[in-house]
Amino acid sequence: MMKTLLSMIFAGISVFTISAQSVTKEVTDGIRYCESTYPYEGGMLIANFGTEQLNPLNSEGKGYIVWHKDGKNLVLIAADGHLSAPKGMWVHEGFLYVCDVNKVMVYNLKDKSAEPYTIQLPEGHLFANDLVVDGNYLYISVTNTDTIFRVDITRPSQPGTPEVWLSVPGPNGLLLYKGALYVASYPADGNTTDRNVVYRVADMKNPLPEKWVETPGQYDGLALASDGKAIYLTNWAPAQICRVDLATREMKALDVDLAQPLVGPADISVMDGCIYIPDLPNSRVVVVKEAE
């Protein structure tokens, strides 16, 4: 029923298709249910659940983060029991912040032997998904409670208490660009509505979310194109990557030519003219050239 509804929605809205994108590689070695990517020191961080079954709310403590560089995967954060379903990441002043179910773990990258810090979210906030940093504040999207939290990280080793900053329907992926925050909306219950779009907050000091992309979907990741003229956006239903022009807001789906199609494109990143797409259910990161 949901797929039928979405087909009807997209049939009535112009979503153009860009010609087939060249797939440069697929990263699979040492990858197990990867949800997020993040550029780091000339390579790409990849967050993995490490579990036998795909469960974004698990508490098994098997999560880990690898650093993919020069065709090799090195373990940056081993499965130490602190991470279970690591999702969005952010590196700020030598600290790695990682969303993980109902908390954010903070790792000191300058001293990897140090015990990580925990930013605990209030009870019931179970789907911490993505992060951005603006000034001395860390912003955390929590999909299941329609909430974006703000935390003072002036002192990373002693982060402040999370405070509710804004209510947005199903906030998932976050992107901060030129002072504006873009928020991808994903329905936590799987039922897409006209509220599940892409929102824009033009003023971080006076946060008022406005619909920016009005085509409903199950939106996950956001990344800025290298040319600064567009945003790449992932969607689970249908499973696709789109390029949205920042000036016109015209949305075009990328034709990613894969023998095994994407199933769950999640938290993407752009680096060196390529888009890194974690295909969560397929335990792989697909790397494609950017759209022209």
Secondary structure per residue as TSV (DSSP state, phi and psi in degrees):
chain	resnum	aa	ss	phi	psi
A	1	M	-	360.0	-45.7
A	2	M	H	-63.7	-42.3
A	3	K	H	-63.5	-38.4
A	4	T	H	-63.5	-44.0
A	5	L	H	-62.0	-44.7
A	6	L	H	-64.0	-37.8
A	7	S	H	-61.8	-39.4
A	8	M	H	-66.7	-39.5
A	9	I	H	-62.1	-48.5
A	10	F	H	-72.1	-24.9
A	11	A	H	-67.6	-24.9
A	12	G	T	-98.9	1.6
A	13	I	S	-127.5	139.1
A	14	S	-	-76.1	107.6
A	15	V	-	-123.7	100.8
A	16	F	E	-77.2	161.6
A	17	T	E	-113.9	132.8
A	18	I	E	-87.5	146.8
A	19	S	E	-55.7	160.1
A	20	A	E	-52.2	132.1
A	21	Q	E	-89.4	141.7
A	22	S	-	-75.9	123.3
A	23	V	E	-86.0	118.1
A	24	T	E	-85.6	-33.5
A	25	K	E	-170.8	167.2
A	26	E	E	-125.1	126.9
A	27	V	E	-95.7	116.2
A	28	T	-	-130.0	-22.4
A	29	D	T	-64.4	121.5
A	30	G	T	72.3	16.0
A	31	I	-	-104.3	132.6
A	32	R	S	-142.7	103.0
A	33	Y	S	54.8	73.8
A	34	C	E	-91.4	126.1
A	35	E	E	-106.9	-26.5
A	36	S	E	-141.8	152.1
A	37	T	E	-129.1	156.9
A	38	Y	E	-160.3	123.8
A	39	P	E	-62.7	137.1
A	40	Y	E	-155.3	116.7
A	41	E	T	47.2	52.9
A	42	G	T	77.9	2.1
A	43	G	E	-131.3	-164.9
A	44	M	E	-132.0	124.3
A	45	L	E	-78.2	140.4
A	46	I	E	-130.6	120.1
A	47	A	E	-91.2	130.9
A	48	N	E	-125.6	142.9
A	49	F	-	-75.5	-39.1
A	50	G	-	73.2	12.1
A	51	T	-	-94.3	166.2
A	52	E	S	-74.3	-36.8
A	53	Q	S	-116.4	149.0
A	54	L	-	-77.7	113.2
A	55	N	-	-147.1	103.2
A	56	P	T	-69.5	-5.6
A	57	L	T	-117.7	19.9
A	58	N	-	-70.0	164.0
A	59	S	-	-129.9	34.2
A	60	E	-	-80.6	-17.4
A	61	G	-	73.2	24.5
A	62	K	-	-101.6	5.0
A	63	G	-	-68.6	149.8
A	64	Y	E	-154.9	166.0
A	65	I	E	-129.3	127.9
A	66	V	E	-107.3	158.0
A	67	W	E	-115.6	111.1
A	68	H	E	-93.8	118.2
A	69	K	E	-151.2	136.9
A	70	D	T	53.1	39.1
A	71	G	T	79.1	4.4
A	72	K	E	-121.1	149.3
A	73	N	E	-109.5	118.8
A	74	L	E	-112.7	139.5
A	75	V	E	-76.2	116.8
A	76	L	E	-88.7	-48.3
A	77	I	E	-121.3	111.6
A	78	A	-	-74.9	165.3
A	79	A	-	-69.6	94.0
A	80	D	-	-107.5	7.8
A	81	G	S	92.9	-12.0
A	82	H	S	-84.8	-31.1
A	83	L	-	-105.7	137.6
A	84	S	S	-119.5	-47.9
A	85	A	S	-137.7	65.6
A	86	P	E	-62.0	135.0
A	87	K	E	-124.1	-123.2
A	88	G	E	-57.1	144.7
A	89	M	E	-128.5	158.4
A	90	W	E	-155.3	135.7
A	91	V	E	-108.3	127.9
A	92	H	E	-144.4	118.8
A	93	E	T	50.9	45.4
A	94	G	T	83.3	5.0
A	95	F	E	-116.8	139.7
A	96	L	E	-103.1	121.0
A	97	Y	E	-102.3	131.7
A	98	V	E	-132.8	121.5
A	99	C	E	-68.1	137.5
A	100	D	E	-153.5	94.9
A	101	V	T	58.4	-96.6
A	102	N	T	-112.3	25.0
A	103	K	E	-158.4	172.3
A	104	V	E	-123.8	124.7
A	105	M	E	-92.1	141.8
A	106	V	E	-121.7	116.4
A	107	Y	E	-109.4	135.1
A	108	N	E	-85.0	105.3
A	109	L	T	-73.6	-15.1
A	110	K	T	-84.3	-16.9
A	111	D	-	-143.2	83.4
A	112	K	T	-68.5	-12.8
A	113	S	T	-81.6	-12.7
A	114	A	S	-71.3	145.4
A	115	E	-	-67.0	133.2
A	116	P	-	-70.2	157.0
A	117	Y	E	-96.7	155.7
A	118	T	E	-119.3	126.9
A	119	I	E	-101.2	103.9
A	120	Q	E	-86.7	130.6
A	121	L	-	-87.3	156.6
A	122	P	-	-60.9	158.9
A	123	E	T	-56.6	138.4
A	124	G	T	95.5	-16.8
A	125	H	-	-89.9	93.2
A	126	L	-	-109.8	0.5
A	127	F	-	-131.5	55.8
A	128	A	E	-60.5	125.9
A	129	N	E	-121.3	-46.8
A	130	D	E	-145.5	168.1
A	131	L	E	-139.1	149.5
A	132	V	E	-142.8	157.7
A	133	V	E	-118.9	133.2
A	134	D	E	-133.7	110.5
A	135	G	T	66.8	-125.2
A	136	N	T	-100.2	16.2
A	137	Y	E	-116.5	137.7
A	138	L	E	-101.9	130.5
A	139	Y	E	-109.6	133.1
A	140	I	E	-125.3	123.0
A	141	S	E	-89.7	136.8
A	142	V	E	-125.6	107.5
A	143	T	G	-67.1	-41.8
A	144	N	G	-75.3	-13.4
A	145	T	G	-119.5	11.0
A	146	D	T	57.0	39.1
A	147	T	E	-127.5	139.9
A	148	I	E	-115.9	122.6
A	149	F	E	-94.5	158.3
A	150	R	E	-127.2	136.8
A	151	V	E	-132.0	133.1
A	152	D	E	-76.7	118.7
A	153	I	-	-117.5	32.2
A	154	T	S	-53.0	-41.3
A	155	R	S	-115.1	99.1
A	156	P	T	-56.4	-32.3
A	157	S	T	-76.5	-12.2
A	158	Q	S	-137.1	66.2
A	159	P	-	-64.6	153.6
A	160	G	-	-74.0	-176.9
A	161	T	-	-86.5	134.4
A	162	P	-	-59.7	133.2
A	163	E	E	-123.6	142.6
A	164	V	E	-65.0	125.8
A	165	W	E	-106.2	-39.6
A	166	L	E	-159.1	147.9
A	167	S	E	-106.8	123.5
A	168	V	-	-137.9	139.4
A	169	P	S	-60.1	120.7
A	170	G	S	50.0	49.1
A	171	P	E	-62.6	127.2
A	172	N	E	-122.6	-101.9
A	173	G	E	-68.0	146.3
A	174	L	E	-125.4	145.8
A	175	L	E	-145.9	125.5
A	176	L	E	-107.1	121.6
A	177	Y	E	-146.2	124.0
A	178	K	T	52.3	42.8
A	179	G	T	81.1	-3.3
A	180	A	E	-108.1	142.1
A	181	L	E	-104.6	126.2
A	182	Y	E	-103.7	135.2
A	183	V	E	-127.2	118.5
A	184	A	E	-86.2	132.5
A	185	S	E	-103.2	131.0
A	186	Y	-	-127.4	132.5
A	187	P	-	-77.3	113.5
A	188	A	T	-61.1	-28.5
A	189	D	T	-91.3	1.0
A	190	G	S	85.0	-3.0
A	191	N	-	-101.1	101.9
A	192	T	-	-70.6	134.0
A	193	T	-	-127.8	177.5
A	194	D	T	-71.5	-2.6
A	195	R	T	-85.5	-15.9
A	196	N	-	-90.2	84.1
A	197	V	S	-132.0	-160.5
A	198	V	E	-110.2	127.3
A	199	Y	E	-104.6	155.8
A	200	R	E	-128.6	131.3
A	201	V	E	-110.1	106.6
A	202	A	S	-74.3	-30.9
A	203	D	-	-128.1	111.4
A	204	M	T	-66.7	-23.6
A	205	K	T	-83.7	-20.0
A	206	N	S	-133.7	73.0
A	207	P	-	-71.0	112.9
A	208	L	-	-131.7	106.8
A	209	P	E	-72.8	132.4
A	210	E	E	-125.9	144.7
A	211	K	E	-64.2	128.7
A	212	W	E	-110.5	-49.9
A	213	V	E	-106.2	121.0
A	214	E	-	-99.6	0.9
A	215	T	S	-77.1	120.3
A	216	P	-	-65.8	149.4
A	217	G	-	-170.2	-174.1
A	218	Q	-	-111.6	78.3
A	219	Y	E	-84.1	141.8
A	220	D	E	-124.3	-77.1
A	221	G	E	-98.3	152.3
A	222	L	E	-132.1	140.3
A	223	A	E	-151.1	143.3
A	224	L	E	-80.4	134.2
A	225	A	-	-67.1	152.4
A	226	S	T	-60.3	-30.8
A	227	D	T	-80.8	-3.4
A	228	G	S	69.5	11.5
A	229	K	S	-103.7	-8.0
A	230	A	E	-151.9	166.6
A	231	I	E	-120.9	135.9
A	232	Y	E	-90.3	142.3
A	233	L	E	-137.9	131.0
A	234	T	E	-99.2	148.6
A	235	N	E	-137.7	137.4
A	236	W	E	-89.9	-21.1
A	237	A	T	-142.6	93.7
A	238	P	T	-76.7	156.3
A	239	A	E	-69.4	108.7
A	240	Q	E	-162.0	166.5
A	241	I	E	-113.7	133.8
A	242	C	E	-121.4	152.2
A	243	R	E	-111.8	125.0
A	244	V	E	-113.8	120.2
A	245	D	E	-68.7	128.0
A	246	L	T	-67.9	-28.9
A	247	A	T	-82.3	-43.8
A	248	T	T	-102.7	-17.4
A	249	R	-	65.7	15.9
A	250	E	-	-68.2	132.1
A	251	M	E	-108.8	128.3
A	252	K	E	-126.0	129.7
A	253	A	E	-80.2	136.7
A	254	L	E	-83.1	137.6
A	255	D	E	-91.9	94.7
A	256	V	E	-89.7	113.6
A	257	D	-	-85.2	100.4
A	258	L	-	-130.3	141.4
A	259	A	S	-64.1	-39.5
A	260	Q	S	-110.7	106.4
A	261	P	-	-60.6	158.5
A	262	L	-	-62.3	142.9
A	263	V	S	-114.5	-47.1
A	264	G	-	-139.4	75.5
A	265	P	B	-69.5	123.4
A	266	A	-	-110.4	-126.8
A	267	D	B	-82.4	95.1
A	268	I	-	-81.7	163.5
A	269	S	E	-141.2	158.3
A	270	V	E	-119.4	132.8
A	271	M	E	-154.8	133.4
A	272	D	T	53.2	42.2
A	273	G	T	76.2	12.2
A	274	C	E	-126.9	151.0
A	275	I	E	-103.0	125.8
A	276	Y	E	-98.4	113.9
A	277	I	E	-113.2	105.8
A	278	P	E	-74.1	118.2
A	279	D	E	-97.2	87.7
A	280	L	G	-50.2	-55.2
A	281	P	G	-65.8	-24.7
A	282	N	G	-94.5	4.4
A	283	S	T	48.3	55.7
A	284	R	E	-153.7	155.9
A	285	V	E	-113.5	118.8
A	286	V	E	-93.8	128.3
A	287	V	E	-110.8	119.6
A	288	V	E	-126.4	154.4
A	289	K	E	-71.5	149.5
A	290	E	-	-65.1	156.1
A	291	A	-	-72.8	148.5
A	292	E	-	-97.0	360.0
